[in-house]
Amino acid sequence: MQLRELIARVILHLSDPRFRLVTITSVVVSPDLRASKVYWTVTGGRQRVEEVQEAFESAAGLLRSTIGKELGIRSVPELRFYYDDTLDEQERINALFERIKA
């Protein structure tokens, strides 16, 4: 099972309402398997992004523990969470193209 799918499944079942409508876009694990960058996205503006980031920071230990149990590994990579602003940038660029076109 991929790490991205596992994290998505775990947050789906957490009772924290801040994880509602959060999508895990990708997970990049370091070559030495000690750290991983978890990229996520959500709609709702800057305040919503900050809420979700706080939720991830508070749930990091639980997520690592669950990953270790599910995958049967002792050494689980440290999880670092980053907002994936790819869609925001795409919207901004599309708006610029529309302005140029007009």
C-alpha positions in Angstrom: 0.0 0.0 0.0 1.3 3.4 -0.9 2.0 5.8 2.0 -0.2 8.5 0.4 -3.2 6.2 0.3 -2.6 5.1 3.9 -2.4 8.6 5.3 -5.5 9.6 3.3 -7.4 6.6 4.7 -6.3 7.3 8.3 -7.3 11.0 8.2 -10.6 10.1 6.7 -11.4 8.0 9.8 -10.1 10.5 12.4 -12.7 12.4 14.4 -11.0 15.8 13.9 -13.4 17.9 11.8 -10.5 20.0 10.5 -9.5 17.1 8.2 -12.8 17.3 6.4 -12.3 17.6 2.6 -8.5 17.4 2.8 -6.8 15.7 -0.1 -3.3 14.2 0.2 -1.7 15.0 -3.2 1.6 13.3 -2.8 4.2 12.0 -0.3 7.9 12.2 -1.0 10.1 10.0 1.2 13.8 10.8 1.6 16.4 8.3 0.2 17.4 7.3 3.7 13.7 6.7 4.7 14.0 8.9 7.7 11.7 11.7 6.6 8.8 12.2 4.4 7.1 15.3 3.0 3.3 15.0 2.9 1.7 17.4 0.5 -2.0 18.2 0.9 -4.7 20.5 -0.4 -8.0 21.9 0.8 -10.5 24.6 -0.3 -11.6 27.4 1.9 -9.0 30.1 2.0 -6.0 30.9 4.1 -7.7 30.4 7.5 -8.8 26.9 6.5 -5.2 26.1 5.3 -3.9 27.2 8.7 -6.5 25.0 10.6 -5.6 21.9 8.6 -1.9 22.5 9.1 -2.5 22.7 12.9 -4.5 19.5 12.7 -1.7 17.7 10.9 0.9 18.9 13.4 -1.2 17.6 16.3 -2.0 14.3 14.6 1.6 13.6 13.5 2.3 11.1 16.3 -0.9 9.2 15.8 -0.3 9.1 12.0 3.3 7.7 12.5 2.0 5.1 15.0 -0.7 4.0 12.7 1.6 3.8 9.7 4.0 1.7 11.7 1.3 -0.7 12.7 -0.3 -0.9 9.2 3.0 -1.5 7.4 4.6 -3.6 10.1 7.7 -1.5 10.4 9.6 -0.2 13.4 11.2 2.8 11.9 8.6 5.2 10.5 9.8 8.3 8.6 9.3 11.6 10.3 6.2 13.3 8.7 6.4 16.9 7.6 3.3 18.5 6.2 3.1 21.1 3.4 0.2 22.8 1.8 0.2 22.0 -2.0 -0.5 25.4 -3.7 -0.4 24.0 -7.2 -4.1 24.5 -7.8 -3.9 28.1 -6.4 -1.1 28.9 -8.8 -2.9 27.4 -11.7 -6.0 29.5 -11.0 -3.8 32.6 -10.7 -2.1 31.9 -14.0 -5.4 31.2 -15.7 -6.7 34.6 -14.4 -3.6 36.3 -15.9 -4.2 34.7 -19.2 -7.8 35.8 -19.2 -6.7 39.4 -18.4 -4.2 39.3 -21.3 -6.9 37.8 -23.6 -9.4 40.6 -22.7 
